[in-house]
Amino acid sequence: AFGDPHDFYPNPVKKAKVHISIDTVSDRLGYTAEEDKFTDFMKRLGCQVEKTNGGYAVLPPTFRFDLEQDMDLVEEY
C-alpha cells in the first residue's frame, strides 16, 4: 500500500567467509588460543562461525568492513 516503508538494494552487500585455524591464531599471538573462546568472541561480534576440516569459516556481518582477512580475526581475539 502507498506509504508503507520499503528497503530496496539493487546491489546487496555480500561478505566473503574468512578461513582461519586456531593454530594460525596461536602462532600470531604467541600463545595458545582456545577454540571455545575464539568461537564465542566471533559470535559476540555478530559473525557466523562454521567448523571446517582445517579450522573455521567465519562470515562477518555486513556492517563489519574491518573483518576481511584472517589477521583481522586474530586482532579481535
Buried (B, 14 or more C-beta within 10 A) or exposed (E): EEEEEEEEEEEEEEBEBBBBBBEBBBEBEEEEBEEEEBBEBBEEBEBEBEEEEEBBBBBBEEEBEEBEEBEBBBEBB
